[in-house]
């Protein structure tokens, strides 16, 4: 993973906020290996749980590179969806996360609760790990 990119989807970010030991180990390893940790700005909305203190959420997010959802990302996400023959809100945020991930240098690992969806969108260009 050294020098690559670690991407958190909603579940990955939620587990980071909750200080899940397995997810924390990924983050520590990424830091030690100088691996960029990112998520999509759309993921912040999906992952925000009102039962979690705002300060904890904000602190965790402050340690991750948040990538904006630009028109370019939205258009690329749309292309990924079409290529995978997927559509609708069920796949929209996964597509934005995927389009964001694919903009960064590899190796790219996506920590996700939806490895099948991310694989359908990205193919072999990313490695998915179920969290």
ChimeraX attribute file (.defattr): number of C-alpha atoms within 10 A of each C-alpha:
attribute: neighborCount
match mode: 1-to-1
recipient: residues
	/A:1	15
	/A:2	15
	/A:3	15
	/A:4	18
	/A:5	24
	/A:6	27
	/A:7	27
	/A:8	26
	/A:9	28
	/A:10	24
	/A:11	19
	/A:12	24
	/A:13	26
	/A:14	22
	/A:15	18
	/A:16	22
	/A:17	22
	/A:18	15
	/A:19	14
	/A:20	13
	/A:21	11
	/A:22	11
	/A:23	21
	/A:24	16
	/A:25	13
	/A:26	15
	/A:27	19
	/A:28	12
	/A:29	14
	/A:30	19
	/A:31	14
	/A:32	10
	/A:33	13
	/A:34	14
	/A:35	21
	/A:36	20
	/A:37	20
	/A:38	23
	/A:39	26
	/A:40	26
	/A:41	18
	/A:42	19
	/A:43	23
	/A:44	18
	/A:45	11
	/A:46	14
	/A:47	17
	/A:48	17
	/A:49	13
	/A:50	8
	/A:51	6
	/A:52	12
	/A:53	11
	/A:54	11
	/A:55	9
	/A:56	14
	/A:57	20
	/A:58	13
	/A:59	11
	/A:60	15
	/A:61	17
	/A:62	10
	/A:63	11
	/A:64	18
	/A:65	14
	/A:66	16
	/A:67	16
	/A:68	13
	/A:69	18
	/A:70	12
	/A:71	9
	/A:72	11
	/A:73	21
	/A:74	18
	/A:75	14
	/A:76	18
	/A:77	24
	/A:78	18
	/A:79	16
	/A:80	21
	/A:81	23
	/A:82	12
	/A:83	12
	/A:84	15
	/A:85	10
	/A:86	18
	/A:87	13
	/A:88	8
	/A:89	9
	/A:90	10
	/A:91	16
	/A:92	17
	/A:93	21
	/A:94	24
	/A:95	27
	/A:96	28
	/A:97	28
	/A:98	28
	/A:99	25
	/A:100	24
	/A:101	25
	/A:102	17
	/A:103	11
	/A:104	15
	/A:105	12
	/A:106	18
	/A:107	15
	/A:108	22
	/A:109	19
	/A:110	27
	/A:111	23
	/A:112	21
	/A:113	17
	/A:114	18
	/A:115	17
	/A:116	13
	/A:117	19
	/A:118	24
	/A:119	17
	/A:120	17
	/A:121	27
	/A:122	21
	/A:123	14
	/A:124	10
	/A:125	14
	/A:126	21
	/A:127	17
	/A:128	23
	/A:129	14
	/A:130	12
	/A:131	17
